[in-house]
Amino acid sequence: MATTMPCIGEVELISKSFTMNQHLFNIFTGTSTGLLKGSSMCDKNFANLNSMDSCSSKGKEITCMCWWDSKERNLLTGLRNGQVLNYWLEVGVITNIPKSVPAEKSILRSIKAVDKKILISAFNTGKLNCEHFNFDSTSSTSCVKQLNAEIEINSGQDLFCMDHNLSFQNQVATGGKENPLKVWDINSPTNPIFTAKNVPNDWLNLRVPVWVMKTQFLHNSDKLVTGTGFSQIRLYDPAAQRRPVIDIQIKDSKYPITALALRPSSDFQLIVGTTIGNLSLYDLRKKDLVQNYKGFAGGITDVKFHAIHPYFAACGVDRYVRCYEVDAHKKEMHSLFLKSELNCLLLSSSWSLDDQGHSIEKYTQSDLLSDTNLVEDKKETLNEDNNDESVWDQMEVIKTKKRRKQLTLPSKSKVKKNSK
Amino acid sequence: MSLIMPQIKNKQRRGEMYKKFLKEKRKVKMEEKKKRKKEENQLGSKAPPKKKPKTIENMRVPDETMVDPTNEETVLDLEQDEMAPYFKQETTPKILITTCDRPKNKTNSFIKELKKVIPNSVVKYRRGLDLKKIIPQAIAKDFTDLLVVNEDAGEPNGLVLCHLPDGPTAEFKMMNVKLCKELKRLGEMSDHEPEINVHNFNTRLGVTIGRMLTCLFPHRPNYRGRRVVTFHNQRDFIFFRHHRYQFRNAEKVSLQELGPRFILKLRSLQKGTFDSKSGIYLWIHKRHEMDTSRRKFHL
């Protein structure tokens, strides 16, 4: 197969190992052994999408994953050694993305893709690579790197996390150990747009250590939420101040936050997972815990929300992937033992836990196109909901007095929206 | 009859009835037993097999993490883990044994006995050093494992087993420590390298723990010494025993106990070397969440 495929640039076809029935899978997990697993929660089965031979060494460990574009047909996996592999899910082909791989000893921490054009990868040394690609839609496997279109950002030592802003597409946030949260503009790589300032000294007048473990942009804004290695949840508003606007210390546990996910339907709720397997829903306005979720015996490595439904999935080093309903019972709805330690996870947005959704999953290969249309339809309906709510934004804000300092959060319109 | 009984309001009569009921029940049981014995005597080997008693172990809640050692993926996982160099015979075990600060008498003699049991091990006094400072030094001196015995009120009650150079770290609760002098009819320990018997570790977590315990002992036992060290897992309690065996004939083996005894119970297993604050836990015992069923076991 590899010989017949046209090789363009540095593209190389690695294997055609996994079968066509992949679109039955709705949760994809990357493991520390290097296997990529597709699993179907409703049927309680899973399969490896790559072969065992391809994960011979520790460098092949999958550390991060993302979708190539919003249609969720291509899945990118970042390996520990810096390689990025492209899984073309409909065809079942794995290709190598021709990106530059840095020197040894650096570990790939995170990758983000923007509409099949830009790939941003972050390494633990603090290096951030933005590369532009030309993706040929006619042949599935080929993509060419644009020359002279590589941007390199040095964001400081010990990088732990990186996130890309979906609404302001040139913004990227980074953070790490003794490396404060920074927001970068891809187009001006020398200086960050925003650098967070450390919180004030504690009651003994000692410096509070910095350790940003996870960060995520709020939906449709440039505000950021971070989870730290000292179990604090912080909200930053670059427009307002350099120190966090909201700072929550998780009570009676000092374990690092290793997973964080914002709820898509709300700007204030987020799921937080720690190294000892505590999974809980927090509210930024309440500055407190809303609910704990049970089941994990080991540290949680990744949490992802479903795009439309109020479900989320979490995976951990105890080799389980578990699905929960956000506002429902503490116990998991589904759990699946996947045999290897899990590092990262991706949810397919076509997945639904009710029976109707179950039938969606069982579409055949020919129905796949309509399937993806259906997803888009769903997203459109969601947008309509947003339009309803935008009425509130259009309303005039009644002010009694001129304020000295503009309030940052929660803005008045949003309070109204949520009280509704 | 048992249904009628609670309805009788007179306590004395109710008691009488209950006694009568028990008597009859016993009578039926004995008759059945007699019948079964008779059958067994008559039929000999053709008799129906004896019923198996129900125990907590054989009624164990099914566990999906049970390891199938022939599974390709499990093999791959085990080949890549931190203990793999030992099983590929690339490293020879060298063990550092230490205690908490200012150990009392019993802990001191216990670690000395542990040193005699585990070949190629060194006892060091803790001298108030942090474990996080000890570990890099131990790695530099090519130690493969670190054992720390903790105590409370002069009684050893905890064990930290840290595999070097890059983990994992297991923390155990230690119970019922019996030193050699507290045991009766004890044999003399010899210098031969012992055989190791790790028994009944079946889940994925159990396999890791079993591998970590195996790692403490040399690859090639000296079979002439007939020394055997046993880690037996039963209902998540790990029993440590040390014996010398002798084959009397083809069927019978006689055992003589040699060393100390103790029981371990796993509290947590952590990735990497000892770092209880920021290390990620592979498994941690959560009492209220996990101990919901008496028939659920983790190892």
Interface residues (C-beta under 8 A of the other chain):
Chain A: S32 T33 L35 N48 M52 C55 K58 G229 K254 Y255 P256 T258 T275 I276 G277 K294 G295 A297 G298 G299 T301 V317 D318 R319 F337 K339 S340 E341
Chain B: E64 T65 N71 E72 E73 T74 L76 D77 Q80 R204 K271 K277 S278 G279 I280 Y281 L282 W283 I284 K286 E289 M290 H298
